[in-house]
Amino acid sequence: MLVNAIALDAPWEFPFDPERTSSGIFTRSDGTTVGVPVMQYDEFLPSGYGEDYEAIELPYGGGALSMVVVEPLNLSAFEAARRAVSIRSRCRLLRHR
């Protein structure tokens, strides 16, 4: 589910190292899988989690903007919770782990 999207040409606060990109598996909502490149790095970032989701905040350079990524652990449970609780209220739950 894509809630909202914009194109933003801005640098990350903590750039991804292309050398640390690896292959991963992405599971589509219909259960099929596809191989995708996966970026990773070891920074402490604001994150949140619940029974049915994990979220992380990726800051852009300068600290004025960030992107929040929410990953449902169980899509059916996440959809039910999404209807009951706004994404904005979930973003308030972000904290350092």
N, CA, C and O of each residue as an XYZ file, in Angstrom:
388
protein
N       0.840     -1.159      0.000
C       0.000      0.000      0.000
C       0.888      1.226      0.000
O       1.766      1.355      0.852
N       0.678      2.098     -0.914
C       1.380      3.372     -0.969
C       0.376      4.430     -0.550
O      -0.622      4.660     -1.233
N       0.648      5.076      0.584
C      -0.289      6.072      1.108
C      -0.153      7.385      0.365
O      -1.150      8.011      0.007
N       1.087      7.802      0.134
C       1.316      9.071     -0.515
C       2.725      9.040     -1.094
O       3.600      8.370     -0.545
N       2.954      9.737     -2.167
C       4.284      9.764     -2.771
C       4.538     11.088     -3.459
O       3.649     11.666     -4.083
N       5.771     11.558     -3.334
C       6.218     12.720     -4.069
C       7.651     12.448     -4.519
O       8.342     11.611     -3.940
N       8.084     13.149     -5.537
C       9.477     13.043     -5.966
C      10.253     14.162     -5.282
O       9.873     15.330     -5.363
N      11.334     13.801     -4.613
C      12.124     14.779     -3.883
C      13.593     14.535     -4.191
O      14.140     13.487     -3.848
N      14.217     15.487     -4.825
C      15.627     15.380     -5.172
C      16.431     16.019     -4.049
O      16.813     17.186     -4.132
N      16.685     15.241     -2.996
C      17.406     15.748     -1.829
C      18.336     14.653     -1.318
O      18.026     13.468     -1.449
N      19.467     15.034     -0.740
C      20.390     14.025     -0.206
C      19.903     13.486      1.134
O      19.235     14.186      1.896
N      20.247     12.236      1.406
C      19.957     11.646      2.709
C      20.901     12.248      3.753
O      22.026     12.628      3.431
N      20.450     12.331      4.976
C      21.318     12.755      6.078
C      22.469     11.756      6.232
O      23.611     12.141      6.483
N      22.147     10.465      6.076
C      23.132      9.389      6.143
C      23.048      8.615      4.826
O      22.229      7.703      4.708
N      23.874      8.957      3.835
C      23.780      8.308      2.519
C      24.003      6.796      2.592
O      24.791      6.309      3.403
N      23.296      6.071      1.734
C      23.484      4.629      1.620
C      24.791      4.364      0.874
O      25.111      5.056     -0.092
N      25.541      3.362      1.325
C      26.775      2.954      0.660
C      26.412      1.923     -0.407
O      25.933      0.843     -0.061
N      26.623      2.220     -1.692
C      26.281      1.269     -2.758
C      26.961     -0.093     -2.584
O      26.443     -1.109     -3.050
N      28.116     -0.116     -1.918
C      28.829     -1.383     -1.679
C      28.056     -2.309     -0.740
O      28.285     -3.518     -0.734
N      27.149     -1.748      0.048
C      26.389     -2.549      1.015
C      25.017     -2.949      0.485
O      24.194     -3.471      1.236
N      24.761     -2.711     -0.803
C      23.508     -3.135     -1.418
C      23.594     -4.622     -1.728
O      24.584     -5.091     -2.289
N      22.551     -5.360     -1.359
C      22.526     -6.802     -1.602
C      21.189     -7.194     -2.211
O      20.286     -6.366     -2.337
N      21.070     -8.453     -2.583
C      19.807     -8.952     -3.148
C      18.888     -9.394     -2.022
O      19.327     -9.985     -1.037
N      17.623     -9.101     -2.182
C      16.626     -9.504     -1.201
C      15.355     -9.950     -1.895
O      15.245     -9.882     -3.120
N      14.399    -10.406     -1.108
C      13.111    -10.867     -1.621
C      12.022     -9.929     -1.110
O      11.943     -9.646      0.085
N      11.188     -9.452     -2.025
C      10.042     -8.609     -1.687
C       8.790     -9.433     -1.936
O       8.634    -10.030     -3.001
N       7.894     -9.465     -0.948
C       6.637    -10.199     -1.080
C       5.526     -9.225     -1.432
O       5.256     -8.279     -0.692
N       4.892     -9.461     -2.557
C       3.773     -8.626     -3.011
C       2.524     -8.957     -2.211
O       2.467     -9.980     -1.529
N       1.518     -8.080     -2.297
C       0.283     -8.285     -1.534
C      -0.452     -9.554     -1.940
O      -1.237    -10.085     -1.155
N      -0.212    -10.054     -3.162
C      -0.867    -11.295     -3.584
C      -0.079    -12.539     -3.156
O      -0.465    -13.663     -3.478
N       1.028    -12.333     -2.428
C       1.817    -13.465     -1.925
C       2.968    -13.877     -2.824
O       3.830    -14.644     -2.396
N       3.008    -13.391     -4.059
C       4.127    -13.726     -4.932
C       5.359    -12.927     -4.505
O       5.236    -11.893     -3.847
N       6.533    -13.405     -4.877
C       7.770    -12.737     -4.492
C       8.564    -12.327     -5.728
O       8.403    -12.887     -6.812
N       9.418    -11.340     -5.530
C      10.282    -10.847     -6.594
C      11.604    -10.427     -5.956
O      11.620     -9.920     -4.834
N      12.715    -10.638     -6.672
C      14.017    -10.207     -6.186
C      14.175     -8.706     -6.349
O      13.786     -8.144     -7.372
N      14.747     -8.055     -5.339
C      14.953     -6.609     -5.360
C      16.307     -6.276     -4.733
O      16.806     -7.033     -3.901
N      16.908     -5.140     -5.130
C      18.109     -4.692     -4.424
C      17.708     -4.111     -3.062
O      16.718     -3.386     -2.966
N      18.461     -4.422     -2.027
C      18.158     -3.985     -0.668
C      19.322     -3.141     -0.155
O      20.469     -3.588     -0.147
N      19.015     -1.918      0.272
C      20.029     -1.025      0.825
C      20.033     -1.173      2.338
O      19.000     -1.440      2.952
N      21.212     -0.996      2.934
C      21.301     -1.076      4.393
C      22.427     -0.193      4.908
O      23.387      0.098      4.194
N      22.290      0.227      6.163
C      23.383      0.893      6.852
C      23.161      0.803      8.345
O      22.086      0.412      8.800
N      24.168      1.162      9.098
C      24.147      0.993     10.549
C      24.094      2.340     11.266
O      25.061      2.738     11.915
N      22.994      3.023     11.153
C      22.776      4.278     11.864
C      21.619      4.065     12.846
O      20.718      3.268     12.586
N      21.649      4.778     13.970
C      20.533      4.735     14.893
C      19.508      5.748     14.423
O      19.770      6.951     14.428
N      18.343      5.269     14.017
C      17.303      6.116     13.452
C      16.021      5.971     14.254
O      15.775      4.919     14.845
N      15.190      7.029     14.281
C      13.897      6.893     14.956
C      13.095      5.760     14.326
O      12.982      5.667     13.104
N      12.551      4.919     15.163
C      11.771      3.791     14.669
C      10.640      3.505     15.636
O      10.664      3.937     16.789
N       9.672      2.786     15.162
C       8.548      2.392     15.986
C       8.064      1.032     15.543
O       8.360      0.583     14.436
N       7.336      0.396     16.392
C       6.821     -0.925     16.044
C       5.567     -1.208     16.848
O       5.349     -0.644     17.920
N       4.772     -2.074     16.317
C       3.552     -2.506     16.972
C       3.352     -3.979     16.706
O       4.233     -4.645     16.161
N       2.231     -4.474     17.077
C       1.927     -5.895     16.900
C       1.960     -6.302     15.431
O       2.309     -7.437     15.106
N       1.595     -5.375     14.544
C       1.452     -5.732     13.134
C       2.275     -4.889     12.173
O       2.063     -4.962     10.962
N       3.223     -4.078     12.687
C       4.014     -3.233     11.784
C       5.355     -2.858     12.413
O       5.536     -2.939     13.628
N       6.280     -2.449     11.563
C       7.524     -1.800     11.960
C       7.634     -0.527     11.133
O       7.177     -0.491      9.991
N       8.234      0.513     11.695
C       8.382      1.773     10.971
C       9.756      2.358     11.265
O      10.336      2.130     12.326
N      10.257      3.115     10.305
C      11.537      3.787     10.481
C      11.464      5.148      9.799
O      10.791      5.309      8.781
N      12.162      6.121     10.367
C      12.224      7.461      9.803
C      13.607      7.677      9.199
O      14.619      7.529      9.884
N      13.650      8.029      7.911
C      14.899      8.272      7.193
C      15.025      9.774      6.944
O      14.313     10.319      6.100
N      15.932     10.457      7.674
C      16.044     11.911      7.520
C      16.796     12.306      6.258
O      17.742     11.637      5.841
N      16.357     13.399      5.667
C      17.071     14.013      4.552
C      18.113     14.975      5.116
O      18.011     15.403      6.266
N      19.115     15.313      4.305
C      20.166     16.236      4.708
C      19.591     17.554      5.191
O      18.622     18.065      4.628
N      20.184     18.091      6.219
C      19.714     19.356      6.771
C      18.737     19.183      7.917
O      18.547     20.106      8.709
N      18.111     18.014      8.021
C      17.236     17.711      9.137
C      15.834     18.288      9.086
O      15.051     18.053     10.006
N      15.484     19.036      8.043
C      14.150     19.643      7.981
C      13.081     18.672      7.491
O      11.906     18.831      7.822
N      13.476     17.661      6.700
C      12.519     16.708      6.133
C      12.961     15.281      6.401
O      14.143     15.010      6.616
N      11.991     14.371      6.385
C      12.308     12.952      6.516
C      11.240     12.135      5.800
O      10.162     12.632      5.477
N      11.564     10.889      5.565
C      10.611      9.948      4.972
C      10.349      8.862      6.007
O      11.283      8.293      6.571
N       9.074      8.578      6.253
C       8.701      7.516      7.178
C       8.239      6.312      6.370
O       7.332      6.416      5.544
N       8.867      5.174      6.614
C       8.529      3.929      5.926
C       7.869      3.003      6.939
O       8.428      2.737      8.004
N       6.671      2.510      6.603
C       5.938      1.597      7.470
C       5.837      0.257      6.759
O       5.374      0.183      5.621
N       6.274     -0.808      7.440
C       6.212     -2.160      6.888
C       5.245     -2.996      7.707
O       5.494     -3.240      8.888
N       4.146     -3.442      7.108
C       3.232     -4.320      7.847
C       3.839     -5.718      7.980
O       4.395     -6.256      7.023
N       3.726     -6.296      9.171
C       4.204     -7.657      9.385
C       3.131     -8.665      8.998
O       3.432     -9.790      8.598
N       1.888     -8.252      9.120
C       0.741     -9.061      8.720
C      -0.199     -8.096      8.001
O      -0.846     -7.268      8.641
N      -0.276     -8.199      6.688
C      -1.012     -7.217      5.901
C      -2.489     -7.124      6.304
O      -3.031     -6.020      6.362
N      -3.138     -8.229      6.577
C      -4.556     -8.200      6.970
C      -4.747     -7.453      8.281
O      -5.648     -6.622      8.398
N      -3.907     -7.745      9.267
C      -4.012     -7.062     10.561
C      -3.673     -5.589     10.415
O      -4.293     -4.742     11.058
N      -2.696     -5.274      9.577
C      -2.304     -3.884      9.366
C      -3.433     -3.091      8.725
O      -3.706     -1.961      9.131
N      -4.089     -3.672      7.730
C      -5.201     -2.980      7.067
C      -6.331     -2.695      8.054
O      -6.924     -1.616      8.018
N      -6.634     -3.647      8.932
C      -7.692     -3.440      9.925
C      -7.290     -2.329     10.898
O      -8.110     -1.476     11.238
N      -6.036     -2.336     11.344
C      -5.562     -1.312     12.272
C      -5.486      0.048     11.595
O      -5.767      1.070     12.221
N      -5.111      0.068     10.328
C      -5.005      1.333      9.588
C      -6.355      2.031      9.526
O      -6.430      3.258      9.602
N      -7.401      1.262      9.391
C      -8.741      1.863      9.355
C      -9.118      2.445     10.715
O      -9.866      3.419     10.792
N      -8.593      1.840     11.796
C      -8.952      2.281     13.143
C      -8.049      3.398     13.668
O      -8.495      4.215     14.473
N      -6.787      3.450     13.228
C      -5.820      4.411     13.750
C      -5.136      5.110     12.581
O      -4.709      4.453     11.631
N      -5.029      6.416     12.639
C      -4.432      7.163     11.532
C      -2.917      6.955     11.454
O      -2.260      6.702     12.464
N      -2.377      7.066     10.243
C      -0.930      6.993     10.049
C      -0.252      8.103     10.848
O       0.820      7.887     11.413
N      -0.855      9.279     10.903
C      -0.272     10.407     11.650
C      -0.062     10.031     13.115
O       0.983     10.344     13.685
N      -1.040      9.364     13.735
C      -0.878      8.987     15.143
C       0.206      7.923     15.300
O       0.896      7.893     16.320
N       0.363      7.054     14.308
C       1.442      6.053     14.372
C       2.799      6.714     14.247
O       3.756      6.275     14.886
N       2.907      7.755     13.445
C       4.184      8.456     13.292
C       4.619      9.075     14.616
O       5.816      9.207     14.870
N       3.674      9.453     15.452
C       4.007     10.009     16.768
C       4.665      8.963     17.666
O       5.308      9.316     18.654
N       4.510      7.682     17.335
C       5.090      6.608     18.132
C       6.567      6.369     17.822
O       7.227      5.604     18.525
N       7.091      7.011     16.778
C       8.489      6.796     16.409
C       9.405      7.218     17.567
O       9.237      8.271     18.183
N      10.363      6.355     17.822
C      11.330      6.651     18.880
C      12.600      5.851     18.604
O      12.596      4.909     17.812
N      13.669      6.238     19.262
C      14.925      5.495     19.118
C      14.810      4.166     19.855
O      14.251      4.090     20.949
N      15.357      3.109     19.226
C      15.407      1.807     19.917
C      16.808      1.591     20.418
O      17.092      0.562     21.032
